[in-house]
């Protein structure tokens, strides 16, 4: 049976992330883009379905390259509202250690639903908490991703350096190296999909220099090389982290990364704020990617990522919302807006354009995850589309539709297509009872805080 051909016809505006002309829309068949049409151009073959996109701004599905789904349960918690990273973590670790599989499932579903409604089709999550009873945390997340019909890079995080050994996390939140590596291998063998159209992928992600041993960093890099998966960690987020690395290892953060075999194109880093010019050049030469997390960096007063310097050196740049207890949301289109404004403070308005930032949120983020099949609109790419309307009061009087998405504060997609399938229609997620999800999630959040 032949696949249905769908024409997304004559959009109000379209951003392809590659400067291709698609003013007449695009044709989808078998979950893949098969034609881009110029204004007035007709599809080469008849299409069984047409969608009139004259009121929609069409983007590639946005790609979130750093998150902590479980943190949706601890948003805007008063004891940490005004704390920087280290005390923020130390206050929250004991709360997060009470996570259960049921609570993680709800937290993940809320994060994914919020992302999906914001125009995000693919999400990378960094889960590093495996207290007793939560050993199968990544398996729980896989089910949530499948239920929402999204794509995900689920990273098997880890913490192996507890307070007793000079690390930041409490002892009951850390795992032994052999347990971490065995579970990492199991997850890759069970879930990791390769090739175009992959829905679930697995990466290895020791949490941070202050929460894992050098041994688990080295062993994770060796396993990632052996099994051909990607590596992810937090790095250079705060000056406290830099001081920790100097005190414990006698090395700055990039030297530490190099010493454990992580400085290369397989790696992408969350935050990447506190680098000197030499370190920026080394990261660029190595092709190591950086995920910019502007909202979290502002919320925790961590600093501003030197994006243009990193990009000029050769480092791929993507965007991430970071954890929903340091953002405190999971909204990719708003994250792009935040990146636009924060980076203009560093580099000037003329150098940080809406198109540049949307490119980070799509094609740039895809590069961080090692994917070439998503993140742009072109023939042969996956049919992952985010479609926004500009019919609300906030957009009245706006002239350039692409700029209006960010400058006027778009926060919700009207439609989302992933792999040729509609996942959001008229601003509603297909098949999801959002009201019930909110009720269950709120109850879980209260229980987690109460202990």
Residue pairs with C-beta under 8 A, 6 or more apart in sequence:
3 29
3 30
3 31
4 29
4 48
4 49
5 27
5 28
5 29
5 34
5 43
5 45
5 46
5 47
5 48
5 49
6 27
6 28
6 29
6 47
6 48
6 49
6 50
6 51
6 383
6 420
7 25
7 26
7 27
7 28
7 37
7 43
7 47
7 49
7 50
7 51
8 25
8 26
8 27
8 28
8 51
8 53
8 58
8 385
9 24
9 25
9 50
9 51
9 52
9 53
9 54
10 23
10 24
10 25
10 39
10 52
10 53
10 54
11 22
11 23
11 25
11 53
11 54
11 56
11 57
11 58
11 387
12 53
12 54
12 55
12 56
12 57
12 390
12 401
13 57
13 58
13 401
13 402
14 22
14 23
14 25
14 26
14 57
14 58
14 59
14 377
15 57
15 58
15 59
15 60
15 355
15 358
15 362
15 377
15 402
16 22
16 36
16 60
16 376
16 377
16 378
17 59
17 60
17 358
17 359
17 362
17 363
17 375
17 376
17 377
18 363
18 376
18 377
18 378
20 36
20 377
20 378
21 36
21 38
22 36
22 37
22 38
22 377
23 37
23 38
23 39
24 37
24 38
24 39
24 40
24 41
25 37
25 53
25 58
26 33
26 35
26 36
26 37
26 58
26 377
26 383
27 33
27 34
27 35
27 37
27 43
27 44
27 47
28 34
28 383
28 417
28 420
29 420
30 420
31 197
31 382
31 383
31 419
31 420
31 421
32 197
32 380
32 381
32 382
32 383
32 420
33 377
33 378
33 379
33 380
33 381
33 382
33 383
34 379
35 43
35 44
35 379
36 377
36 378
36 379
37 43
53 387
55 389
55 390
55 391
56 387
56 388
56 389
56 414
56 415
57 387
57 388
57 389
57 390
57 401
57 402
57 404
57 405
58 377
58 385
58 386
58 387
59 119
59 358
59 362
59 385
59 386
59 387
59 388
59 405
60 121
60 362
60 363
60 374
60 375
60 376
60 377
60 381
60 384
60 385
60 386
61 119
61 120
61 121
61 122
61 362
61 374
61 375
61 384
61 385
61 386
61 416
61 417
61 418
62 118
62 119
62 120
62 121
62 319
62 332
62 333
62 336
62 361
62 362
62 365
62 386
63 120
63 121
63 122
63 123
63 124
63 318
63 319
63 332
63 361
63 362
63 365
63 366
63 369
63 374
63 375
64 115
64 120
64 122
64 123
64 124
64 319
64 320
64 321
64 330
64 332
64 335
64 365
65 124
65 153
65 268
65 289
65 291
65 318
65 319
65 320
65 365
65 368
65 369
66 124
66 126
66 232
66 270
66 291
66 293
66 320
66 321
66 322
67 111
67 115
67 123
67 124
67 125
67 126
67 320
67 321
67 322
67 323
67 324
67 330
68 125
68 126
68 127
68 322
68 323
68 324
68 325
69 104
69 107
69 108
69 110
69 111
69 112
69 125
69 127
69 141
69 144
69 324
70 96
70 99
70 103
70 104
70 107
70 108
70 127
70 129
71 96
71 107
71 323
71 324
71 325
71 326
72 107
72 110
72 111
72 114
72 324
72 325
72 330
72 441
72 445
73 99
73 103
73 106
73 107
73 441
73 444
73 445
73 448
74 80
74 92
74 95
74 96
74 325
74 445
74 448
74 449
75 324
75 325
75 328
75 329
75 445
76 328
77 92
77 95
77 325
77 449
79 91
80 87
80 88
80 91
80 92
80 325
83 91
83 300
84 238
84 240
84 300
84 301
84 302
85 237
85 238
85 240
85 241
85 300
85 302
86 168
86 238
86 240
88 300
88 326
89 168
89 169
90 168
92 325
93 168
93 169
93 170
93 173
94 170
95 448
95 449
95 451
96 129
96 173
97 129
97 131
97 170
97 172
97 173
98 131
98 448
98 451
99 107
99 129
99 131
99 134
99 137
99 448
100 133
100 134
101 133
101 134
101 136
101 137
101 140
102 444
103 444
103 447
103 448
104 134
104 137
104 140
104 141
105 140
105 143
105 144
106 437
106 440
106 441
106 444
107 441
107 444
108 125
108 140
108 141
108 144
108 145
109 144
109 147
109 148
109 437
109 441
110 330
110 437
110 438
110 441
111 123
111 125
111 324
111 330
112 123
112 144
112 145
112 148
112 150
112 152
113 148
113 429
113 432
113 434
113 437
114 324
114 329
114 330
114 331
115 123
115 150
115 321
115 330
115 331
115 332
116 148
116 150
116 413
116 416
116 423
116 424
116 429
117 412
117 413
117 416
117 424
117 427
117 429
118 330
118 331
118 332
118 333
118 334
118 411
118 412
118 413
119 332
119 333
119 386
119 388
119 413
119 416
120 150
120 332
120 386
121 150
121 151
121 374
121 384
121 385
121 386
121 416
121 418
121 423
122 150
122 151
122 152
122 153
122 365
122 366
122 369
122 371
122 374
122 384
123 145
123 150
123 151
123 152
123 153
124 152
124 153
124 154
124 155
124 203
124 232
124 320
124 368
124 369
125 141
125 152
125 153
125 154
125 155
126 155
126 157
126 205
126 207
126 232
126 234
126 270
127 137
127 138
127 141
127 154
127 155
127 156
127 157
128 157
128 158
128 159
128 205
128 206
128 207
128 211
129 137
129 157
129 159
129 173
130 137
130 158
130 175
130 183
131 172
131 173
132 172
135 183
138 154
138 156
138 183
138 187
138 191
138 202
139 187
141 152
141 154
142 152
142 154
142 191
142 200
145 151
145 152
145 154
145 199
145 200
146 199
146 200
148 423
148 429
148 432
149 418
149 421
149 423
149 430
150 199
150 418
150 423
151 198
151 199
151 200
151 374
151 384
151 418
152 199
152 200
152 201
153 201
153 202
153 203
153 230
153 369
154 187
154 191
154 200
154 201
154 202
154 203
155 202
155 203
155 204
155 205
155 232
156 180
156 183
156 184
156 187
156 202
156 203
156 204
156 205
157 205
157 206
157 207
158 175
158 180
158 184
158 205
158 206
158 207
158 212
158 216
158 220
159 167
159 169
159 173
159 174
159 175
159 206
159 207
159 211
159 212
160 174
160 175
160 176
160 177
160 180
160 206
160 211
160 212
160 213
160 215
160 216
161 167
161 168
161 169
161 174
161 210
161 211
161 212
161 213
162 169
162 170
162 171
162 173
162 174
163 169
163 170
163 171
164 171
165 213
166 248
167 174
167 210
167 211
167 212
168 210
168 211
169 211
174 211
177 213
177 215
177 216
177 219
180 206
180 216
180 220
181 216
181 219
181 220
181 223
184 202
184 204
184 220
184 223
185 223
185 227
187 202
188 202
188 227
188 229
191 200
191 201
191 202
192 200
192 201
192 202
192 227
192 229
193 199
193 200
193 201
194 201
196 373
196 382
197 373
197 382
197 419
198 371
198 373
199 419
201 229
201 230
201 369
202 229
203 224
203 229
203 230
203 231
203 232
204 220
204 223
204 224
204 229
204 230
204 231
204 232
205 220
205 231
205 232
205 233
206 212
206 216
206 217
206 220
206 233
207 233
207 234
208 233
208 234
208 235
208 237
208 241
209 235
209 241
209 244
209 245
209 248
209 249
209 253
209 256
210 241
210 244
210 248
214 249
214 259
214 260
217 233
217 260
217 261
217 262
218 260
218 261
220 231
221 231
221 260
221 261
221 262
222 261
224 230
224 231
224 266
225 266
230 266
230 267
230 268
230 369
230 370
231 262
231 266
231 267
231 268
232 267
232 268
232 269
232 270
233 262
233 267
233 269
233 270
234 241
234 269
234 270
234 271
235 241
235 253
235 254
235 257
235 269
235 270
235 271
235 272
236 242
236 253
236 254
236 269
236 271
236 272
236 273
236 274
236 275
237 270
237 271
237 273
237 274
237 297
237 302
238 273
238 274
238 300
238 302
238 303
239 274
239 303
241 253
241 274
242 252
242 253
242 274
245 251
245 252
245 253
245 256
246 252
249 256
249 259
251 259
252 276
252 279
253 274
253 275
253 279
254 263
254 275
254 279
254 282
254 283
257 263
257 267
257 269
257 288
258 282
262 288
263 282
263 283
263 286
263 288
264 286
264 287
264 288
265 286
265 287
265 288
265 289
266 370
267 286
267 288
267 289
268 288
268 289
268 290
268 291
268 316
268 318
268 368
268 369
269 288
269 289
269 290
269 291
270 291
270 293
270 320
270 322
271 290
271 291
271 292
271 293
271 296
271 297
271 302
271 305
272 283
272 290
272 291
272 292
272 305
272 306
272 310
273 297
273 302
273 303
273 304
273 305
273 306
274 303
275 283
275 306
275 310
277 309
280 306
280 309
280 310
280 313
280 315
281 313
283 290
283 310
283 313
283 315
284 310
284 312
284 313
284 314
284 315
285 313
285 314
287 314
287 315
287 316
288 315
289 315
289 316
289 317
289 318
289 367
289 368
290 305
290 307
290 310
290 315
290 316
290 317
290 318
290 368
291 318
291 319
291 320
291 365
291 368
292 305
292 307
292 317
292 318
292 319
292 320
292 339
292 343
292 360
293 305
293 319
293 320
293 321
293 322
293 335
294 304
294 305
294 319
294 335
294 338
294 339
294 342
294 343
295 321
295 322
295 326
295 327
295 329
295 334
295 335
295 338
296 302
296 321
296 322
296 323
296 326
296 327
297 303
297 304
297 305
297 342
298 338
298 342
299 326
299 327
299 328
300 326
304 342
304 343
304 345
304 346
305 343
306 346
307 317
307 343
307 346
307 347
307 360
308 343
308 346
308 347
308 351
308 352
310 317
311 317
316 364
316 367
316 368
317 360
317 364
318 360
318 361
318 364
318 365
318 366
318 367
318 368
318 369
319 332
319 335
319 336
319 339
319 357
319 360
319 361
319 364
319 365
320 335
320 365
321 327
321 329
321 330
321 331
321 332
321 335
324 330
327 335
331 411
332 361
333 361
333 386
333 388
333 405
333 406
333 410
333 411
333 412
333 413
334 409
334 411
335 361
336 357
336 358
336 360
336 361
336 406
337 357
337 406
337 407
337 409
337 410
339 357
339 360
339 361
340 352
340 354
340 357
340 406
343 352
343 357
344 351
344 352
354 402
354 403
354 405
354 406
354 407
355 402
357 406
358 402
358 405
358 406
362 375
362 376
363 375
363 376
364 375
365 375
366 372
366 374
366 375
366 376
367 375
373 380
373 381
373 382
374 381
374 382
374 384
375 381
377 385
382 418
382 419
383 417
383 418
383 419
383 420
384 417
384 418
384 419
385 415
385 416
385 417
386 413
386 415
386 416
387 413
387 414
387 415
387 416
387 417
388 405
388 410
388 412
388 413
388 414
389 414
390 398
390 401
390 404
390 405
390 408
390 410
394 408
394 409
395 404
395 408
395 410
398 404
398 407
398 408
404 410
412 427
413 424
413 427
414 424
414 426
414 427
415 422
415 424
415 425
415 426
416 422
416 423
416 424
417 423
422 430
423 429
423 430
424 430
428 434
